[in-house]
Amino acid sequence: MGRFLYQPHHIDFIDSCCGEMSIPDVARLFHFVFGRKLTPAAVKCVATRYGISVEHKDSYTRELKYNAEQIDWIKTAYRTMTPKQMCQPFNERFGTNETWNQLRAFIHNHGIQSGRTGRFEKGSTSWNKEKKGWTAGGRSAETRFQKGNIPDNHKPVGTEVIDSYGYRKRKVAEPNQWEFVHRLVWEKHNDPIPNGKFVRFIDGDKANCKLNNLILIDRAANAILNRWVTPLSKLEPEVRKSMVGVAMLRSAISARGSTNGKEAS
């Protein structure tokens, strides 16, 4: 057997796997996807050659930034104060020099809830109480849109536009109901798009809404594709769908591992 020549998508694959799974698992998955057996030593050799870190993320844990007393104080204070309001008393109490952005990041990253809903609580008084029928006065009545008025920028049903992100959108109903064209095309030939999944363009061209250029993937698989050094659109056309399949497989493996971990615990 001749020497195996690694292509850019092979390197991208190894790069995206290392750090998220063990080296033996990377070797096994490489064999499953590309039909080429690699030893763990070969994976390490490739990683070293291309400067890829092989440190498994699950092999270490981060120490908490704050001690138990500080965390309890933050949880209690957040019920009545914003991170900006908490900053000064926190630093005075614990002799630290934290910024309010650091406190806000800690609160967000650890899922600390304030308990505030932002809703009107029972017994609250609305700002517009007893102002029913209030008008601004002056000539405001003359400049309002009249009933049945059609604005100059009105678009008929069936109109297509390109939004600020480059996606094609089509008006499907009045008065102002629009849908993404690629979603319409997919759902016309398939089932409705389920929650947690979305349609991606295989060649990266958002204007190409042909069915053979669309594929349904989940958010995790999309994140895996976006982490690869070589964009999907830069790969050879015959390789693209295979790499999408690889990303979806890795997403499924990761989800199954998380589920098994919860069951085990």
N, C-alpha and C positions, 0 to 999 in steps of 0.2 A: 504494500500500500504506500503510495507516495505521500510526501509531506503535506499536511493539511494547511491550507492558506486561509487565515482568518480574514473575513470580509468586515467592512465597517459595522454591519448590523449584528455580526457575531460579537464584536467588541462592545457595542451598545448594550446587547443583551446581558453579557457578563457584568458590565458596569452597573446596570440597573438591579441585578440580583444580589451582588455583593453588598454586604451591610444589612440586608434584609433577611438573609437566610445563610445557613452554614455553607462552607466550601463544598462538602460532600453533596449537599442538596443542590447547589448550583451545577455541579458536574452531572448529577442525575437528570436535572431538568434540561440541561443542554443536550444530553443524549436523546431525551424524549422528543424535544422540539426539532433538532437538526439531524438526528440519526447518527451523530458522531460521538463515540465514547471518549470521555475525558476523565483522567484521574484527578483527584483533588490537587495533586502536585502540579499538574498541567494548568489547572485553573489559577493556582497561585502564581505560576510562572507568567501567564498572560497578564494577570493583574499587576505584577511587578513591572513588566515591560511597558505597560500603558499607564502606569501611575494610578491604578485603581485601589482604593482602600478596601481591605477584606475584613475589617473589624465588624463583627456582628453586633447590631444595635442592641439586641437583647442580652448581650454579654455584660452589660454594666447598667447601673441605675444612677440617676442624678440625685444628688443630695438636695433636700429642701432648702430654699433660700432663707426661710424664716423658721424660728423655733416654735414650739407648741404654744407658748404664751403669746407670742406675736401673732400667730395665726388666729388664735381665739379672739384677740383684740380686734383684728381686721374683720372677722366675721360679725362681731357684735357692732362695731362702728359702722359697717356698711349698711346696716338696717336703717340708719338715720342720716348718714352723710355720704357725699360723693367722694371718689378717690382724691379729688383736689382738696376737698375740705378735710379729709383725713390726714393729709400729708404732714402738716406742721405738728399737730398733737402726737402723731405716731413718732416722729423724730425726737420730739421733746421727751416723750416717755421712755424711749428705748435708746436714746443717744446715737441714733443713726443719721444718715444723710440721704435718705431715699427721695426720689422724685415722685410726683403723683402719677406719672406715666408708668413707673415701675410697679407701684401699688395696683394700678388699673390692670396691667398685664398679668400680675399674679392672681388677681381676682378672676379675670377672664379665663386664664389657663387652668385654674383649679375649680371652675364651675361654682364659685361662691355666689349665692343668691341673696338679694337684698330683701325679698319678700314684698317689695312694692310692685304693684301691677300697672300703675299709670291710669287706672280707671277711676271714675268718680265713686267714692265710697258712699254707703248709705248715709243720708243726712247731709251730703255736700250740696252746695248751692252753685248752680251753673252761672257762668259769667253773663249769659244772655237771658237770664230770667226776667220775665215781664217786658221783653223787648220784641215780642212777636209783631211782625209787620213793620219793623223799624226800617227807615229809608235814609239814605245819605243826604237827601235834600238837593237843593240847587237844580241843575239840569240833568241829574243822573237818570231820570226816567226817560229823557229824550234819547239818550245814548245807549240804552240797553238793547240787546237783541230782541226783536219782536218775534212772536210766535209764528212758526212756519218759515222763518228766515233761513236762507241757504247761504253760508259764507262763501267768499270768493275762492278759498282754498279747498273747497269740498272735493273729495275724490270718489268716483263711482265704485260700486262693488266690482271686483275683478282687477282693480288697479294694483300694479306691483311697484314697489319702491325698494331701494337699498338703504338699510338703516346705518347708523353711525359706526356699527361694528362690522359692516360689510355683508350682512345677511339679507337675503331676499325675503320680503314680506308681501303678502297679498291681502287686500281688503275682502272680507268674506261676508260682511253684513253691515247694515246701518245700525246706529249712526257712525260708529267709529271702531268696528271690530276687525282686527288684523290677526293673521296667523303667519308663522314662518313657512315658506314654501317647502323647504326640505321635510318638515314635519307632515305637511299635507300630503306630499308625495309618498312618504313612508306609510302613513296610515291608510292611504288609498289602496295599497297593495298588501298590507299586513294588519295585524291587530293594533289597537290603540297602544300608544307608548306607555308602559307602566311607570309608576313612581320609582325614582332612583336610577332610571336609565334615560339616555338621550341618544339622538342620532348624530353621528360624526361623519364628516366628509373624508373619504379614504385618500383622495389626492390633495387634500388641504384647500381646495378651491371652493369657497362658500357660494359661488355663483353656479357651480355645477350640481344641480339638484336632481340629476338622473338617478334612477333607482339603483343602478349598478355601482354608483359612487357613494352610496349611503350604507352605513352599518350601525346596528344598535348595540351600544355598550353601556357599562355602568360607570359611575364616577371614579371608582378605584382603578379600573382598567385605563380610563382616560388619563388619570394622573400618572400611571406607569408609562404610558406612551409619551407624555409630555416631559418626563425626566430623561428620556434617552437623548444622547448627544446629537444623533442624526435625526432630524424631523422626519415624520412618516412620509411627507410629501417629497422628500429628497431620495427616498429609497426607490429601487427598481419597481415598476408596477406589479410584477409578478410576485414580489416579496411582501408588498404592503399588507395584503389580507392575512398572510401567514403571521406577520408580526402583530397584527391586531388580535389574532387568535391566541398568540403567546401571552399578550397582555391580559386577555380575558381569562386565560387559564391560570395565570399567576394570581389574578384577583380572586378567582374561585378558591384556589389553594389557601390564600391568606384568610379569606372569610371562613373557610372550613376549619382552619387552625384556630382562629379566634373562638369559634363556636365550641370546638372540642376542649379548648382551654377553660371556657366557662363551665362546661359540663363536668370537667374534672375537678374544678374548684367547688 
